[in-house]
Amino acid sequence: MTDTGFDKAPARDRRRFPGISSRAYEHPADRSALVALRKLTGFDTVFKALSGLLPERSLRLLFLSDSVRVGETQFPHLYAMLRDACYILDLEKVPQMYVQQDPKPNAMCIGLDEPIIVVTTGLVELLDEEEMRAVVGHEVGHALSGHSVYRTILLFLTNLALKVAWIPLGTMAIHAIVTGLREWFRKSELSADRAGLLVGQDVNASMRGLMKMAGGNHLHEMNVDAFLAQAQEYEEGGDLRDSVLKILNMLPRTHPFTTVRAAELKKWSQSRDHQRIMDGHYPRRDEDKDTSVTDSFRQSAAHYADSVRTSKDPLMKLVGDIAGGAGDLGGKLRDKFTGAAGTGGAAADKDQGTARGGSTEQG
């Protein structure tokens, strides 16, 4: 039975966001990646074909038959968290939620007509109550954003790639669509992390949960500041070869790297945008129809431009140099790709206050 309405407030006093639009917490990269995905040749054909091929009833029967449905008599503490999350984000219809036996910690929100939330036993056993609350809020955020449809398509395309070869697009086109879906999927996780923080309203719990996803249930051996420092080292370290390896390492993944997620969420938790939402100033769902697509594009473009400008990654810095018309691009490319400082540009580097000799270039 699907639950609608609410007969009790959250377990502790948390701010509620009546009528909140998913635009309030969506990461600009999430929207940009989805726009780019929809422009892929053949995406509409695959989307329509699979939407008809994958009936909602089959998906629900799969979890109904082989997982435990969360409710008042089964995993009641998770059911309370789910209702709380829907109450806080003002999601009127509470999605069905299942616990699936799997030692690997994971959670997902899938479904074509109506979202279904699935969490694994590994995740339930790993996280404490407040950490789990953030995860449930994360998945409810996916539901509110309408992510479940595209996530379901990705799941089936990935698992059944050979069986959908009959679609008249060719395997290369399908591979491109899967790659595009994964890129969007990763960006959508950043949006959902923000939704989880709005629900849990405890940034420390969100950080702990992400650390546990990376290092297991050993909080006494971990430190938030050191964990965030890893993200900074990951972004800033190395040369162009490392930048290329980062891209290659990321391509097969559906989630961003955990340290990166933690750093992004911490940054947003301290932003003016987050504070405005907590103060009750946020976009409403009833205003979504009046939203300008052009404005969304502009915001996404501004985000990417700012990301390139402020990034410490060697490749992004090179992109910024090229965009800015910097001189001696050949020398910069050589130095950044090899990680070694050449001798020909010593005078120029000296003018810029760069010490060469035996020191390593910091980029």
Beta strands, then each sheet from edge to edge (+ up, - down):
strand 1: 68-69
strand 2: 96-100
strand 3: 107-110
strand 4: 116-120
sheet 1: 1+ 2- 4- 3+
end
